Amino acid sequence: MYWDGTDIAALDPSSLHGHVAVVTQQPTRWPLTARANILIGRHDRHDPDGTALRAAARDADCDTLLDTLPAGYDTVLTKSLKDGHDLSGGQWQRLSLARGHYRDAALTIFDEPTSALDPHAEAKILTDLARLRDPGRTVILITHRLAAARHCDRVLLLHDGELVEEGTHDELLHSGGRYAAMYELQSSAYA
């Protein structure tokens, strides 16, 4: 496996790690402040005025939520501590997305990042993820919700650990294969 033409076995693991972010389906619920829950994504990032922090929260659609918490970004996110506050599953997922955005990595892997969100929030997040595409960044979206794949430049369909189809969303729909059948099955539930 290669990173910009260099075998990753030859790279310093900590250096490589610094260029990768992962946003999981089950976000870690750190019993820290909301601010620390985002900053932990890249604790050493220089952001003295909080501009990058707020941009990450905005990109994850949780800035308004954080502003309305009892102590704003400084609210402790656990009920086990005095004056602590807890979030819903979808709110934790948005906070995890903000952590991933704040990391500002060249490779970001989103594993079902909208599974706990309502359809409106999911649509906004997927639109925002599409904005992350630029020549210096790669975004990998792992999802079973095939409507989300419409936003991807390239779709890789895995089955039993094997790559069975690849192409754009439209190409895969027109090919009439496994992807098209699964997409039809999912979309028929809404017809």
Secondary structure as GFF3:
##gff-version 3
##sequence-region A 1 191
A	DSSP	beta_strand	2	3	.	.	.	ID=ss1
A	DSSP	beta_strand	6	7	.	.	.	ID=ss2
A	DSSP	three_ten_helix	8	10	.	.	.	ID=ss3
A	DSSP	alpha_helix	13	17	.	.	.	ID=ss4
A	DSSP	beta_strand	20	23	.	.	.	ID=ss5
A	DSSP	alpha_helix	34	39	.	.	.	ID=ss6
A	DSSP	three_ten_helix	40	42	.	.	.	ID=ss7
A	DSSP	alpha_helix	51	59	.	.	.	ID=ss8
A	DSSP	alpha_helix	63	68	.	.	.	ID=ss9
A	DSSP	three_ten_helix	72	74	.	.	.	ID=ss10
A	DSSP	alpha_helix	89	103	.	.	.	ID=ss11
A	DSSP	beta_strand	107	111	.	.	.	ID=ss12
A	DSSP	alpha_helix	119	131	.	.	.	ID=ss13
A	DSSP	beta_strand	138	142	.	.	.	ID=ss14
A	DSSP	three_ten_helix	146	151	.	.	.	ID=ss15
A	DSSP	beta_strand	155	159	.	.	.	ID=ss16
A	DSSP	beta_strand	162	167	.	.	.	ID=ss17
A	DSSP	alpha_helix	169	175	.	.	.	ID=ss18
A	DSSP	alpha_helix	178	188	.	.	.	ID=ss19
###
